[in-house]
Amino acid sequence: MIESILANKAAIIEAVMSIIVVASVIVAGTKTPDPSTWLGKIYKAVEWASLTFGKAKETGEPPWDKEKIKVKEVKGTTEKVD
């Protein structure tokens, strides 16, 4: 078995790299679906195949809630500092 793996190592590496490339293209070209749906579960497997995990992936949720962000306006003058 090891001999057959070593004899075909170029084809095996090519196949693995092809899977990673195709999965990366799918992940980069689609929006992240809701993880609780069946499409979300398939998408999670495609993300792993594309080596996209950890902080490199999108969660499908916005990064912040626009209603919770409060902007404080500061009034004053602008001075040139030398």
C-alpha positions in Angstrom: 0.0 0.0 0.0 2.8 2.4 0.9 4.5 1.6 -2.4 1.4 2.5 -4.4 1.1 5.8 -2.5 4.7 6.7 -3.2 4.4 5.6 -6.8 1.3 7.9 -7.3 2.3 10.8 -5.0 2.3 13.4 -7.7 -1.3 12.4 -8.7 -2.4 12.4 -5.1 -0.9 15.8 -4.4 -2.5 17.2 -7.6 -5.9 15.8 -6.6 -5.7 17.3 -3.0 -4.6 20.7 -4.4 -7.5 20.6 -6.9 -10.0 20.0 -4.2 -8.6 22.9 -2.1 -8.7 25.3 -5.1 -12.3 24.4 -6.1 -13.5 24.6 -2.5 -11.7 28.0 -2.1 -13.4 29.4 -5.2 -16.8 28.2 -3.9 -16.2 29.8 -0.5 -14.9 33.1 -2.0 -17.8 33.4 -4.5 -20.7 32.7 -2.2 -22.3 34.3 0.8 -22.2 32.4 4.1 -25.6 30.7 4.6 -27.2 30.2 8.0 -25.4 27.4 9.8 -28.6 25.7 11.0 -29.8 25.0 7.4 -28.8 21.9 5.4 -27.0 24.2 3.0 -25.1 25.7 5.9 -23.9 22.2 7.0 -22.7 21.4 3.5 -21.0 24.9 3.3 -19.2 24.1 6.6 -17.6 21.0 5.0 -16.7 23.0 1.9 -15.0 25.6 4.2 -12.9 22.9 5.8 -12.0 21.5 2.4 -10.8 25.0 1.4 -8.8 25.4 4.5 -10.9 28.4 5.6 -11.4 28.1 9.4 -10.8 30.1 12.5 -10.8 33.9 12.1 -10.4 33.7 8.3 -14.1 32.8 7.7 -17.3 34.8 7.7 -20.0 33.9 10.2 -23.0 35.0 8.2 -23.8 37.6 10.8 -23.0 41.3 10.7 -19.9 42.2 12.7 -21.8 44.8 14.7 -25.3 46.0 15.5 -25.9 49.4 14.1 -28.5 50.3 16.7 -26.1 49.6 19.6 -23.4 51.9 18.3 -23.6 55.4 19.7 -21.6 58.2 18.3 -20.6 61.1 20.6 -20.1 64.4 18.8 -17.3 66.5 20.2 -17.5 70.2 19.6 -14.4 72.4 19.6 -11.9 74.2 17.5 -9.3 72.9 15.3 -5.8 74.2 16.0 -2.6 73.7 14.2 0.0 72.1 16.4 3.7 72.7 15.5 
